[in-house]
Amino acid sequence: MLRKLVGPIIFLIVTAALSACAYIKAEQVDQAKAICPALPESFSEDALVGTWLADYANGNIDKIIIREDGTYKQIFSSTVPNLSFESDWQKWWLEKRDSGYFRLHLEGMRRCDDLESICQNPRGGLDPDLDRTIDYCEDASVTMEDQVILIVTGTQYNVPKGIVLRQAKLSGSDWSYVFEFQH
């Protein structure tokens, strides 16, 4: 009698486990959409062209100027002596994700929202052996060696173009900055 029940019991356990996994995944997707709203239906690559600004703590300002020819310039203004800089025009490109979001790849960009030592890296990006970054919209690890990747999403508040460029979180951090369109 017990042998006859083993198959159905295993089936019920597996079905329950799969249902729980599907529920957890759906809950994670809902949380990501609350944090990272979908892009406006009118979004196109042209919406990225212009000047974007991130206002970090202590008066540090990061500006990126994106041109339609596939180049951008970073201008970082800092209250820390000898940390401000202006980059040359460098390459950018856009990656469409299955999630509906886009990732903006900025080759050679310096990540200046955290440690001065990272911001002073002339190659840009983050050392993958030292820093792990997380795309919190997709709950996925992102490697940013020699580049910075920004997550292009919609927003819940009223901003020009209805989009923001989100910094990926550094592993262990609870916060992240966004770039907002200026003009």
C-alpha positions in Angstrom: 0.0 0.0 0.0 2.8 2.4 0.9 4.6 1.7 -2.4 1.5 2.7 -4.3 1.5 6.1 -2.5 5.2 6.9 -3.1 4.8 8.0 -6.7 1.8 10.4 -6.0 3.6 11.8 -2.9 6.7 12.6 -4.9 4.6 14.1 -7.6 2.8 16.3 -5.1 6.1 17.4 -3.4 7.7 18.3 -6.8 4.6 20.1 -7.9 4.5 22.1 -4.6 8.2 23.0 -4.9 7.8 24.2 -8.5 4.7 26.2 -7.6 6.7 27.9 -4.7 9.6 28.7 -7.1 7.2 30.2 -9.6 5.5 32.3 -6.9 8.9 33.5 -5.6 10.0 34.4 -9.1 6.8 36.3 -9.8 7.2 38.2 -6.6 10.8 39.1 -7.5 9.6 40.4 -10.9 6.9 42.5 -9.2 9.4 44.0 -6.8 11.8 44.8 -9.7 9.0 46.5 -11.6 8.2 48.6 -8.5 11.9 49.7 -8.2 12.5 49.8 -11.9 9.4 50.9 -13.8 9.0 49.9 -17.4 10.2 52.3 -20.1 7.6 54.5 -21.8 6.3 52.9 -25.0 7.7 55.8 -26.9 11.3 55.1 -25.8 13.9 55.1 -28.5 17.7 55.3 -28.5 17.3 59.0 -29.4 15.9 59.7 -25.9 19.4 59.2 -24.5 20.9 62.1 -26.5 21.6 65.1 -24.2 23.0 66.0 -20.8 22.5 63.7 -17.8 23.3 64.6 -14.2 23.9 62.5 -11.0 24.2 64.5 -7.8 26.2 62.5 -5.3 26.7 63.2 -1.6 28.9 66.1 -0.4 28.5 68.2 -3.6 30.0 65.8 -6.1 28.3 66.0 -9.5 28.7 63.6 -12.3 27.6 64.8 -15.8 27.5 62.7 -19.0 26.8 64.3 -22.3 25.6 61.8 -24.8 25.7 62.5 -28.6 23.8 60.8 -31.3 27.0 59.8 -33.1 27.7 57.1 -30.4 30.1 59.1 -28.3 29.8 60.6 -24.8 31.8 62.8 -22.5 32.0 62.5 -18.7 32.6 65.7 -16.5 33.0 65.0 -12.8 33.1 67.9 -10.4 34.2 67.1 -6.9 34.8 69.0 -3.6 37.8 66.7 -3.1 41.0 68.4 -4.3 42.4 67.0 -7.6 39.5 64.6 -8.2 37.5 66.6 -10.7 38.1 65.7 -14.4 36.7 65.8 -17.9 37.1 62.8 -20.2 37.7 62.8 -23.9 34.8 61.8 -26.2 34.3 58.0 -25.8 32.1 55.3 -27.2 28.7 54.3 -25.9 26.3 51.6 -27.0 22.9 50.3 -26.0 22.0 46.7 -25.1 18.4 45.6 -25.2 17.5 43.1 -22.5 14.9 40.3 -22.6 13.4 41.9 -19.5 12.4 45.0 -21.5 15.1 47.2 -20.0 18.2 48.5 -21.7 21.8 48.7 -20.5 23.8 51.7 -21.6 27.4 50.8 -21.9 29.8 53.7 -21.5 33.3 52.6 -22.4 36.0 54.1 -20.3 33.6 55.9 -17.9 34.9 56.3 -14.4 32.5 55.2 -11.5 32.7 58.2 -9.1 29.8 57.6 -6.8 31.8 55.5 -4.3 35.5 55.4 -3.5 38.0 58.0 -4.7 40.4 55.2 -5.8 37.8 53.8 -8.2 37.0 57.3 -9.6 40.7 57.9 -10.2 41.1 54.7 -12.4 42.0 56.2 -15.8 40.8 53.1 -17.6 37.3 53.5 -16.1 35.0 50.8 -14.8 35.6 48.5 -11.9 38.0 45.7 -11.2 36.0 42.5 -11.4 38.3 40.9 -8.9 37.6 43.6 -6.3 34.1 44.9 -6.9 30.9 43.0 -7.8 28.0 45.0 -9.2 24.4 44.0 -9.4 21.7 45.1 -11.9 18.9 45.2 -9.3 16.3 45.5 -12.0 17.1 42.0 -13.2 18.8 40.7 -10.0 21.8 39.8 -12.0 25.6 40.3 -11.6 27.2 42.8 -14.0 30.8 43.0 -15.0 32.0 46.5 -15.6 35.7 46.2 -16.4 36.9 49.3 -18.3 33.3 50.6 -18.6 30.3 51.7 -16.6 26.9 50.2 -17.4 23.8 52.2 -16.6 20.3 50.6 -16.5 17.8 52.5 -18.6 14.3 52.4 -17.0 11.1 54.3 -16.6 10.5 56.2 -13.4 7.6 56.7 -11.0 8.2 60.5 -10.7 7.9 63.2 -13.3 11.2 63.8 -15.1 11.9 64.9 -18.7 11.6 62.0 -21.2 10.1 59.7 -18.5 13.4 57.8 -18.1 16.4 57.6 -15.7 19.8 56.0 -16.0 20.4 53.9 -12.9 23.8 53.0 -11.5 24.1 49.2 -10.7 24.5 48.6 -7.0 27.9 47.7 -5.6 27.6 44.3 -3.8 26.8 44.9 -0.1 25.4 48.4 -0.7 21.8 49.3 -0.1 21.7 52.4 -2.4 22.4 53.5 -5.9 22.3 56.8 -7.8 20.5 57.8 -10.9 21.3 60.1 -13.7 18.4 62.4 -14.7 18.0 64.2 -18.0 18.9 68.0 -17.8 18.7 69.2 -21.4 
